[in-house]
Amino acid sequence: MPNRTQGVRTLVEEVLATLPTPYSEDVIDEVFLAIEANPTWLTDYRVLCNDLGVTVVNQAVGSRTSKAVGRTGNHQVPARSKLAKSYSKLYPVVVLNRKATVAEGPAGLLPLHAERAPLRVDEGGASASVRVASASTWSSSSTITA
C-alpha cells in the first residue's frame, strides 16, 4: 500500500534542495514560503490539499521537513507564510546517554558542590566525615555512620 503523503515528501525534498544550508530553526516556514513563491510547487501543494486536506498536508510538510533535516520541533510560532498559521521551530536533536567518541575523549568531572568540601568515605566504608570549610582551616562538623 503506497504512503498517502508520498507527494508531500517529494515536494518537501524538492524544496529543501533549493534552500541554503545550514538550515535555520525556521526551515519549516521557509519551505512554505518557497512553495508560495514557486507557481509549480504551489500548484502541487494545492492538488495535495484537495486530495488529502490542508491539515494533513501541512502537518506532513512539517513532519517531513523535520525528518529530512534531522531536527525536532520545540514550540509553535506564528508563520510568515500564508499557507500555514503556525509551525514548529526546529532544533538539533539532543542525544542523551551516549558514549563519547574517541575524538571527544572521556567526559570530564563536574564539581557537584563547589561551595563546600566533597564528602569523604573512610577506607573501611563504614563512616563518612562531612567537612566544612571555615576561614582557612577544615573542621569536622559531624560524622555519619552507615
N, C-alpha and C positions, 0 to 999 in steps of 0.2 A: 504494500500500500504506500503510495507516494506521500511525502510530507506536504501538508496543506500550505505551509508557509515557505516552500522552496523558492517561490518567486520573490518573496521578501528577502530571503537570504542572498539570492543572486543580485538583486538591486543594491542591497547594502554593501556587498563585496565590490560591486562596480563603482559605487560612490566612494568608498573608502580608498580605493586605488588612486583616486584623484586628489585626495586631501593631503596636505603637507604633514609630514611626521617630524618629531614625535607628536602624537595626538594630544590635544588638550583635554582637560576634565570635562569640557563641554562638547565632546565629539558627537554625542547623540544629536544635539541641537544643530551642530554643523552638518551632519548628514541630512537632516530635514531641510536646512537652508539650501544645501546643494541640490536636493531634489526639487525644491521650489524654483530654483534658478535655471534648471535644465528642462526644456519642454519635453524631451523624450522620457526622462526619468519621471517627470510629473504625470505624464500620460500613463506610464507603467504603474505608478503609485495609485492613480485614480481607478485603474482597472482592478488592481488588487483590492482596493477599498470596496468596490462594487461587488467583487466575488466573496470576500471574507468579512467585510465590515471594517469601519475605521478603527474601532477599538482593537481588534485583533491585529490589524496591520501595524498600528502604532506601537503596540506592545511588542510585536515581533521585531520591529525596527530597533527598538531599544535593547531587546534581548540579544539579537544577532550582532548588534554593534558591540555590546559589552563582551560577548564571547570572542568576537573577531579581534578585539584589541587587548584581550586578556586582563580586563579590569572589572571591578564590581561597583555597583551603584550604592550611594550612601544616603542621599536625600533628594527629594524633588524640589525643583526650582521652576519658575515660570519660563516658558520657551519664548525665544525671539521669533521663531518660525510660526507661520500661520497654520501649519499642518498639525501641530500638536499644542496642547495647552501647557503641558509641563513635561519635564524629562528629568532623569537622574544624572547628577554629576558622577563621573566615573573616576575612581581612584585605583592605584595599583593594589593588587590582591596581597594581603599580608599573610604570610605562611608562618604559623606558629609551630613549635615543637619539631623543628627540623634540625638535622645535624649540620654543623658548619662545614663548608667545603675546605679543601686544602688551601685555597687562595685566601680565604677569610681567616684561617687559623682558628685555634680554640677560643671559645668565649672567655673574656676577661672577668675577673672577680669584681663584683659590685659591692660597695660598702653598704651594709644594711642599717647600721646605726652610727653615723659619722659623729654625732654629738656625744656619744658615750662609748666607753670601752667595750670590746666584744666579750661575750661570755666565754669562760674557760672551763673545760671539763678536765678534772684531775686524771692522772694515769689510770687509776682503778675504775673510773667511770661512775663511781658511786655518788659523788657530790660535785657540785659546781659552785664556784665563787663568783659573785657579782661584784665587780669593782666599779667604783665611781670616781671620776677624775675630780680632784678638788685642788685648785690653785696649781701647784707644781708637784704634788705628791699623789700617789694612789693609796686609797684606803679601802679596806674590805667593809662593805656595808651590811652584808648578810650572807649566810651560807644556806644553800638549798640541798637537801638530802633526798636522793631518789628512792 
